[in-house]
């Protein structure tokens, strides 16, 4: 009998589990799977990323902060000072979900580089889904511990009726907060999602050298090299284009006049690279200038999507970076 009673008790808890928080948890997991699935184009990925970044985490957190529903304005003064504080209605719940989501996402993005996950599309989606599911469970516990008569329940019609009760058509504080929440969420959507998608993402190119302790450092390439010697350089390509990409890197030695015009150019090497979406590909290469001793040249690293044009230049490259080096040795230094 005790086993049967325990089973019935657990079944009762499952039956009382808030349906909206169950939907939030399942939605977060599905959004993560779609956002990180290979072969999914920008449309479905954006559709999945929007709720995961701008609604679901905030909704879960609001459920923790406000487990109780809105109290009727006609309740007695004694009830107003009861143990459980006044809750919020469905409309306020939805509005605050947008606001808190916008606060949660930057915190997650700032914390990820400090972890072993790093900052990638997959890690951001995984972290947001994990936070949403964990906080939703805490919100469910808080709501189930609230007396049934005071417990929050989803009711859009009740929220609309409350807005219509505002005297003289003057907006209440909650109405103003709701308007600001929707405006802020819409602005974040346009700037954070639609603009990068319309721009087609981005690729970053960087050059690194190895320090004495073996660490890679930027901006520390040698300014001089012996004639016939080579310079070890680590080339890094970060792909944030929204899909796997193939790249070609052209390394040129350029003689530049005083007015900034390239008078001579020589291709030192060409590199093909494939980088997965959200990843950074690195590789060490040796660059050997062919200039005469005593001559200063510009070493330009030019990045192209797929095949480069017949004459690669700094102007027609998708990304470019460079450094200057003076060739030493030989009779010019005697």
C-alpha positions as CSV (number, residue, x, y, z in Angstrom):
1,X,0.0,0.0,0.0
2,X,2.9,2.4,0.8
3,X,4.4,1.7,-2.6
4,X,1.1,2.4,-4.3
5,X,0.7,5.6,-2.3
6,X,4.2,6.8,-3.2
7,X,3.5,6.1,-6.9
8,X,0.3,8.1,-6.8
9,X,2.0,11.0,-5.0
10,X,4.7,11.2,-7.6
11,X,2.0,11.0,-10.4
12,X,0.2,13.8,-8.7
13,X,3.3,16.0,-8.7
14,X,3.8,15.3,-12.4
15,X,0.2,16.2,-13.1
16,X,0.6,19.5,-11.2
17,X,3.8,20.4,-13.0
18,X,3.3,23.8,-14.7
19,X,2.6,23.2,-18.3
20,X,4.2,26.6,-19.3
21,X,7.5,25.7,-17.7
22,X,7.4,22.3,-19.3
23,X,7.0,24.0,-22.7
24,X,9.8,26.4,-21.9
25,X,12.2,23.5,-21.0
26,X,11.3,21.5,-24.1
27,X,11.5,24.6,-26.3
28,X,15.0,25.4,-25.0
29,X,16.3,22.0,-25.8
30,X,14.7,22.0,-29.3
31,X,16.1,25.4,-30.0
32,X,19.5,24.2,-29.1
33,X,19.3,21.2,-31.4
34,X,18.1,23.3,-34.3
35,X,20.7,26.1,-33.7
36,X,23.6,23.7,-33.6
37,X,22.4,21.1,-36.2
38,X,24.6,20.8,-39.3
39,X,23.1,21.7,-42.6
40,X,20.4,24.0,-41.2
41,X,20.3,27.3,-43.1
42,X,19.9,30.8,-41.7
43,X,16.1,30.9,-41.6
44,X,15.3,28.0,-39.3
45,X,18.4,28.7,-37.2
46,X,17.3,32.3,-36.7
47,X,13.7,31.1,-35.9
48,X,15.2,28.8,-33.2
49,X,17.7,31.3,-31.8
50,X,15.2,34.1,-31.3
51,X,13.2,32.5,-28.4
52,X,16.3,30.9,-26.9
53,X,18.1,34.3,-26.7
54,X,15.2,36.7,-26.2
55,X,12.4,35.0,-24.3
56,X,12.9,31.5,-22.8
57,X,15.6,32.3,-20.2
58,X,13.8,35.4,-19.0
59,X,10.5,33.5,-18.7
60,X,12.1,30.9,-16.5
61,X,13.7,33.5,-14.3
62,X,10.4,35.4,-13.9
63,X,8.8,32.2,-12.8
64,X,11.3,32.0,-10.0
65,X,10.9,35.6,-8.9
66,X,7.0,35.7,-9.2
67,X,5.5,32.2,-8.4
68,X,2.2,33.8,-7.4
69,X,-0.4,35.2,-9.6
70,X,-2.0,38.7,-9.5
71,X,-4.2,39.4,-6.6
72,X,-7.6,41.0,-6.9
73,X,-7.6,44.7,-6.1
74,X,-10.6,44.2,-3.8
75,X,-8.9,41.9,-1.4
76,X,-8.7,42.9,2.2
77,X,-5.8,44.7,3.9
78,X,-5.1,41.5,5.9
79,X,-4.8,39.5,2.8
80,X,-2.6,42.1,1.2
81,X,0.0,41.7,3.9
82,X,0.0,37.9,3.8
83,X,3.1,35.8,3.7
84,X,3.1,35.4,-0.1
85,X,3.7,38.7,-1.9
86,X,1.6,40.1,-4.7
87,X,2.3,38.4,-8.0
88,X,2.0,39.5,-11.6
89,X,-0.4,38.7,-14.4
90,X,0.3,37.0,-17.7
91,X,0.9,40.1,-19.7
92,X,3.5,41.4,-17.2
93,X,5.0,37.9,-17.0
94,X,5.6,37.9,-20.8
95,X,6.9,41.5,-20.8
96,X,9.5,40.9,-18.1
97,X,10.6,37.7,-19.8
98,X,11.9,39.8,-22.7
99,X,13.7,42.2,-20.3
100,X,15.3,39.6,-18.2
101,X,16.4,37.5,-21.2
102,X,18.2,40.6,-22.6
103,X,20.0,40.8,-19.2
104,X,20.9,37.1,-19.1
105,X,22.4,36.6,-22.5
106,X,25.3,39.2,-22.1
107,X,26.1,37.6,-18.8
108,X,26.4,34.1,-20.4
109,X,28.5,35.5,-23.3
110,X,30.9,37.2,-20.9
111,X,31.2,34.0,-18.7
112,X,31.8,31.5,-21.5
113,X,35.4,32.6,-22.5
114,X,36.4,31.8,-18.9
115,X,35.3,28.2,-19.3
116,X,36.6,25.2,-21.3
117,X,33.7,25.6,-23.7
118,X,35.0,28.8,-25.2
119,X,32.9,31.3,-27.1
120,X,31.3,29.6,-30.1
121,X,27.8,29.3,-31.6
122,X,27.4,25.9,-30.1
123,X,28.6,26.8,-26.6
124,X,26.3,29.9,-26.4
125,X,23.3,27.8,-27.5
126,X,24.2,25.1,-25.0
127,X,24.7,27.5,-22.1
128,X,21.4,29.3,-22.8
129,X,19.5,26.0,-23.0
130,X,21.2,24.7,-19.8
131,X,20.4,27.9,-17.9
132,X,16.8,28.0,-19.1
133,X,16.1,24.3,-18.2
134,X,17.8,24.6,-14.7
135,X,16.1,27.9,-13.8
136,X,12.7,26.6,-15.1
137,X,12.9,23.6,-12.7
138,X,13.6,26.0,-9.8
139,X,10.6,28.1,-11.0
140,X,8.4,25.0,-11.0
141,X,9.5,24.1,-7.4
142,X,8.7,27.7,-6.3
143,X,5.3,27.7,-7.9
144,X,4.3,24.3,-6.6
145,X,5.2,25.4,-3.1
146,X,2.8,28.4,-3.5
147,X,-0.8,27.8,-2.3
148,X,-3.0,26.7,-5.1
149,X,-5.3,29.7,-4.7
150,X,-2.4,32.2,-5.1
151,X,-0.4,30.2,-7.7
152,X,0.4,31.8,-11.0
153,X,-1.5,30.4,-14.0
154,X,-1.2,31.4,-17.7
155,X,-4.2,33.5,-18.6
156,X,-4.0,36.0,-21.5
157,X,-7.6,37.0,-21.1
158,X,-7.2,38.0,-17.5
159,X,-4.2,40.2,-18.4
160,X,-6.2,41.9,-21.2
161,X,-9.2,42.5,-18.8
162,X,-6.8,44.1,-16.3
163,X,-5.4,46.5,-18.9
164,X,-9.0,47.5,-19.9
165,X,-9.8,48.3,-16.2
166,X,-7.2,51.2,-16.2
167,X,-9.2,54.3,-15.3
168,X,-9.2,57.2,-17.7
169,X,-7.2,55.2,-20.2
170,X,-4.1,56.1,-18.2
171,X,-1.5,53.4,-18.4
172,X,-0.4,51.7,-15.2
173,X,3.2,51.3,-14.2
174,X,3.0,47.7,-15.4
175,X,1.7,48.7,-18.8
176,X,4.6,51.2,-19.2
177,X,7.1,48.5,-18.3
178,X,5.5,46.1,-20.8
179,X,5.8,48.7,-23.6
180,X,9.4,49.4,-22.8
181,X,10.1,45.6,-22.6
182,X,8.6,45.0,-26.0
183,X,10.5,48.0,-27.5
184,X,13.8,46.9,-26.0
185,X,13.3,43.3,-27.2
186,X,12.5,44.4,-30.7
187,X,15.5,46.6,-30.8
188,X,17.8,43.8,-29.5
189,X,16.2,41.5,-32.2
190,X,17.0,43.9,-35.0
191,X,20.5,44.8,-33.9
192,X,21.6,41.4,-32.5
193,X,20.1,39.0,-35.0
194,X,18.6,40.5,-38.2
195,X,21.5,42.8,-39.0
196,X,24.3,40.2,-38.7
197,X,22.2,37.7,-40.8
198,X,21.6,40.3,-43.5
199,X,25.4,41.1,-43.5
200,X,26.2,37.5,-44.0
201,X,28.3,37.1,-40.8
202,X,32.0,37.8,-40.7
203,X,35.5,36.3,-40.9
204,X,38.5,37.5,-38.9
205,X,42.1,37.2,-39.9
206,X,45.0,37.5,-37.5
207,X,48.8,36.9,-37.3
208,X,50.6,35.6,-34.2
209,X,54.1,34.8,-33.2
210,X,55.4,32.5,-30.6
211,X,56.8,34.0,-27.4
212,X,59.7,32.5,-25.4
213,X,57.3,30.6,-23.1
214,X,55.5,29.0,-26.1
215,X,52.4,31.2,-25.9
216,X,51.0,32.8,-29.1
217,X,51.0,36.6,-29.0
218,X,49.7,39.2,-31.5
219,X,51.6,42.1,-32.9
220,X,55.1,40.8,-32.0
221,X,56.4,39.8,-35.4
222,X,60.1,40.6,-36.1
223,X,61.0,43.8,-37.9
224,X,64.2,42.3,-39.3
225,X,65.2,39.1,-40.9
226,X,68.6,37.8,-42.2
227,X,68.8,37.4,-46.0
228,X,67.8,33.9,-46.9
229,X,66.1,33.2,-43.5
230,X,62.4,32.7,-42.9
231,X,59.9,34.1,-40.4
232,X,57.6,31.7,-38.5
233,X,54.1,33.1,-38.4
234,X,50.9,31.6,-37.1
235,X,47.9,32.5,-39.2
236,X,44.5,32.4,-37.5
237,X,41.1,32.4,-39.3
238,X,37.9,32.8,-37.3
239,X,34.7,31.8,-39.1
240,X,31.5,33.4,-37.9
241,X,29.8,33.2,-41.3
242,X,27.0,30.9,-40.2
243,X,28.2,28.0,-42.2
244,X,31.4,26.0,-43.0
245,X,33.7,28.0,-45.4
246,X,36.6,27.3,-47.6
247,X,39.3,30.0,-47.7
248,X,42.5,30.8,-49.7
249,X,45.3,32.8,-48.1
250,X,47.8,34.6,-50.4
251,X,51.1,35.8,-48.8
252,X,52.7,38.6,-50.8
253,X,55.9,40.5,-50.5
254,X,55.3,44.1,-51.6
255,X,57.6,47.0,-52.3
256,X,55.7,50.2,-51.4
257,X,56.7,53.7,-52.5
258,X,56.7,56.8,-50.3
259,X,53.2,57.8,-51.5
260,X,51.8,54.4,-50.5
261,X,51.6,52.8,-53.9
262,X,52.7,49.2,-54.4
263,X,55.4,49.2,-57.1
264,X,56.4,45.6,-56.9
265,X,54.7,42.5,-55.6
266,X,55.8,38.8,-55.4
267,X,53.7,35.9,-54.1
268,X,55.6,34.0,-51.4
269,X,53.0,31.3,-50.8
270,X,49.4,30.3,-51.1
271,X,47.4,28.4,-48.5
272,X,44.0,26.6,-48.7
273,X,42.0,26.2,-45.5
274,X,38.6,24.9,-44.5
275,X,37.1,26.2,-41.2
276,X,33.9,25.1,-39.6
277,X,31.3,27.6,-38.5
278,X,32.0,29.1,-35.2
279,X,35.6,27.7,-35.1
280,X,39.0,29.3,-35.5
281,X,41.5,27.6,-37.7
282,X,45.3,28.1,-37.0
283,X,48.4,27.0,-38.7
284,X,52.1,27.9,-38.5
285,X,53.8,28.8,-41.8
286,X,57.3,30.0,-42.7
287,X,57.6,33.2,-44.7
288,X,60.9,33.9,-46.5
289,X,61.3,37.4,-48.0
290,X,63.1,37.5,-51.3
291,X,64.1,41.2,-51.2
292,X,67.7,42.3,-51.4
293,X,69.7,43.0,-48.2
294,X,69.0,46.5,-46.8
295,X,65.5,46.7,-48.4
296,X,62.3,47.1,-46.4
297,X,59.2,45.4,-47.7
298,X,55.6,44.9,-46.6
299,X,54.5,41.3,-46.0
300,X,50.7,41.2,-46.8
301,X,48.5,38.3,-45.9
302,X,45.4,38.4,-48.0
303,X,42.3,36.2,-47.3
304,X,39.7,35.2,-49.9
305,X,36.6,33.2,-49.9
306,X,37.2,30.2,-52.2
307,X,39.5,31.2,-55.1
308,X,41.3,34.6,-55.3
309,X,41.3,36.8,-58.4
310,X,44.1,36.7,-61.0
311,X,45.9,39.6,-59.3
312,X,45.4,39.5,-55.5
313,X,45.7,42.9,-53.8
314,X,45.0,44.4,-50.4
315,X,42.0,46.2,-51.9
316,X,40.2,43.1,-53.4
317,X,40.9,40.8,-50.4
318,X,38.0,39.8,-48.1
319,X,40.3,40.4,-45.2
320,X,43.9,41.5,-45.0
321,X,46.7,42.1,-42.5
322,X,50.4,42.9,-42.9
323,X,53.7,43.6,-41.2
324,X,56.9,45.4,-42.3
325,X,60.3,43.7,-42.3
326,X,63.8,44.8,-43.2
327,X,66.1,42.3,-44.8
328,X,69.6,42.4,-43.3
329,X,73.0,40.7,-44.1
330,X,75.3,40.8,-47.1
331,X,77.2,43.7,-48.4
332,X,74.5,46.2,-47.5
333,X,75.2,45.8,-43.8
334,X,79.0,46.0,-44.0
